[in-house]
């Protein structure tokens, strides 16, 4: 009888110690690559799924670099969901994504639903390898590192809290920038203060405003002349358009007192201010080109372009234009 009473006491004691929390269980998706469908970001591993749902209105994974130590923060709750599920078989994308008819098998057998916490998203750039000739680098992707902290899950029995739970990385593609400019496409506005180069695709253009006229001087031939890029004089801009510039309108667009609103600009990048003998330099060498004209060879040296927090390096020494003018 004592043995049975002791066993009963042990059972009561164990039940009495259960305050609604359960033994901490580990969720580990560290070696799994994140995927997405619509506004759902998910990781799958055998019979387990971990997914995050953030409405499009949050623009959670925008291609903008966050300052170091200052990630974007989104509150969990309402339309912002974090869930962990286990299934009675291997789970696939078809079980997670809402754009397809859900399969009958496997079936979710348990779910943890996050009821409190924050999602921190730190975004950094991913660049191409430097061009072996020019040193140029292209911005090819953005990496979004996602961490929950702290996060509390409602489980089938009790709750579980993590002070910090790392979801991991999710990458998005940067908008491709061809930068396909030919030296012979260079042109000068009648004012002589704006130089522009339109790519053959006509959806991208690069131009210099408030050009220092000394750069196109016809004195001191064969001697390179240089000026620094700045936000006021020798301002260098790159524009990517939603649709192509209409044929025959280059001068109308770039030489107008105010640049037209059409076509719509998809992206605009501005060259960073130059540093003497280091970066952001416009160099022009003027040579004779027959009895009545001269050729201005225009090079851009050490130019970095910026859009918001994002940058890319155009190259150490880029031949940008060969402009012919009267002598």
N, C-alpha and C positions, 0 to 999 in steps of 0.2 A: 504493500500500500504506500509506503514511504517513497518507493521508486516512482510510482504513478503520480503522487502528489508533487514530487520534485520536477517531473517532466511537465506537469500542468503549470507549475510556477514559472518554469523557464519560458513556456509558450506565452503566458500572460506578460512576463517581463519584456519579451521581444516585441510583442504587439504594443505594449505601453510606451516603448521607446520610439515608436513610429509617429512623428509629428507631421506627417504629410510629405516630408522630403524622403528621397531615396538615395541609395548609394550612387555616387557620381560615376557616370558611364562616359567613356571617351568617344568622341566623334572625330574621326581622322580622315580627311580628304587631301592631305598635303601633297600626295603624288598624283592627284587627278587634275587634269586641265579643265578649266571652266568653259562652258558653251552657253549659247543664248538662243532664245526664240521669242520674238516680240519683246515684251518688257520683263521677261523672266530670264534670270541668270542661274545656271544650275551646274551641279557636279554629280556624277553617277559613279557608283562603285558596287559591282555585284548586285546585291539586293537592297542597296541603300541609295537614297537621294537627298541632297541638300540643295535647297533653292531659295532664291531671293526674288521677290516681285516688287518692282518700283515703277509707279506710273510714269509714262513718257513725260508728263508735265514737269517732273523733277529734273529732267535732263541730267541724270546722274552720271552718265559716262560721256560727257561732252569732251571734245578734244581740246582741252585747255590745261596747261600744266599748273599744278597747285604749288604754292610756295613750300619750301622745306619746313616741316613741322606744323603746317597749317592745312590739313586735309579738309575736303568738303565733308560736312556732317549732315546726316539724314536721320530723323527720329523714327524708330520702329513703332508701328502701330497704325491702325486704320487701314489705308490702302497699301501701306508699306509692310510687306510680309517677309518673314524668314521662317522656313519650315524644314524639318528633318523627318524623313519617312523611311520605314523599312517595309519590304514586300515579301511575299511568299515565293519569290523567284527573281531572276535577274531582271532589273529594271532597265528600260531604254528611253530614248527621247520621246517616244510615242506616249509614255505614261505621264510626261511632264508638260508638254507643249499643248496649248489650247487650240491650235489651228488644225488639229486632226481629231478624228474619232478615237476615243480612248479604247485601247484593247481590253478584252475581258481578263486576260492574264498578263502579268501577275497582279495580285490584289494587294493594296496597302493594308498592312496588319497593325501598324502602330505609327503614330505621328506626334512629333514635338512641335509646338507652335510658340514662336517667340512673342512674349507679351510686353517686354520692356527692353530698352537699350538703344544704342545708336549704331549707325553704319558710318564708318569713316572710310573715305575714298581719297587716296593720294595718287595723283596722276603725274607720270614722268614721261619724257620723250624717248623714242627709240630711233636711232639714226642708222643710215646706211654706212658701210665702210667708206672711208675717204677715197675719193677718186685718185688713182695713182698718179695722174698727170697734174690735176689742178688742186687737189686737196679738198675739193667740194664734198659736202655731206648733204644728204637729203633726209628730211623728216619722214619716216615711213610708217610709223605706228605710234600709238600712245598706250602706255601700260597703266592700268588702274589697279592699285593694290587695295584690297578690301579687308577691313578688320571690323569685327563687332566688339564693342566695349562700352560698359558691361552689358551682357545679354542674359535674359532670363527666359527659359523655356517652360511652358506648361507641358507636362508629360502625362501619359495614361495614369500614372500614380505620382502625385506630387509635382515638384518643380526642380529645375536644375539651373544653376547660375554659373556663368563664366565671367571672370573679371575682364578677360580678353580672349577673343576667339578669332583666329585668322582664317578667313575664307580663302584668300589667295589672290592671284593675279588674273586679270581679264584684259585682253588687248583689243583695241579698235584700230582700224586703218586710217592713216592720215590721207587727206585729199591729195592725189598725185599732182605734182607740179612739174610739167615737162621742161620748162625753161629753155625752149627750143628756139633761141634767137639767132638769126643770121646777120653777120656784119653788114651785108649789102641792103638789109631792110631798114637801116637807120635813116631818119629824116629829121629835118629842122623846121620849126615853125617860122613864119615870116618875122615874128618878133625877135628871133634869134635867141630867145631865152628858154625855149623848151625843145629838148631832143627826145625822140621817141622811137621805139623799135617794136613792131608788131610781128608776132610769130606767124608763120604761114597758116597755122590752124585758125588764126584770128580770134581765138578765145583767150589769149594771154598777151599782155603787153608790159613793157618796162619803159619808164620815161623819167627824164630829169627836168625839174622845174627850177626857175630862177637861176639858170646857168650863168656862171661867171663868163662874160664875153671874152675875157682874156684867154680863155681856153681855146678859142677858135681864131685867135690872132694869126695873121699871115706873116708877121715878122718873126725873126729868129727861127727860120725853118730848120727842121731836123733836130731841134732841141726839145726834149719832153717837157711839157708844162703840166703841173699837177695842182689839184685843189682837193680839199677835204669835203666829204659829204656832210651835210647838216640838215636840220629840220627846217631851216629857213632858206639858205642859199645852197645850190647844187643838191636839191632834195631829190633823192632817188626812190621811186615807187615801183612796185610790181602789182599788177592786177590780173585776176583770173575772172573771166566773165561767164555768166550762165549760158549765154548764147553768143555766137560769133559776131564780131563787129561787121556791119554791112560793108560790102566791097565799095571802095572809093570814098570812104568817109573818115579815113585816118586823120587827115588834117582838120576836118570839121570837129572831130572829137577832141583831139589833143591841143589844138590851137585856139579853141574857144575860150573866152574870158573866164567862164566857169565850166568845168567838165560836165558833160551831159549826164543825166540820170539813167539813160538807156544806152546799151544793154545793162541789165542788172549785174552788179559785182558780186561774185561768189566769195572771193577772198581778196583782201588787200594787205600787202606786206610793205613795210617801210624800212629802208636801209638805216642801220644804226649810224650815229655820228662818227666821223672818222677821227683817228688819232695820228698825229704827225709821224711819218715814216714807219707806221705800224699797220694801220687798217683803214678801211673806208675811204679809199683814195680813187679819184678820177684822174687818169693820166691821158693827155692828148699829145701826139706827135704829128706835126704838120709838115708835109713834104710836097714838092711840085708834082703836078699831074698833067703835064703838057703846058703849052704856052699861056693858057688863059684860066687854068683852074688849079686848085690844090686839093690834096687828100688829107683829111684829119683822121688819124687812127686812134680810136678811143678804147681805152682799156679800163676795166674796173678791178681794183686790187684790194684783196682782203676784206671783201664786203660781207657783212652779216645782215640778213633781213629778219625783221621782228613783226609778229602779229600777236598782240596781247602778251601772253607769257611764253609763246612759242617762238623759236628761232630756227634758221638754217643758214649754213655757210655757203655762199655762192662760189667761192674759190679764191686761190691765191692771186691769179693773174688771168683775167678773162678778156679776150678780144670781143668787145661788145658792138663796135661799129666802125665802118670806114665811110666817112661822109665826104662827098665831093662838093666843093663850093667854088665860086668864081674867085679869081686871084685879084 
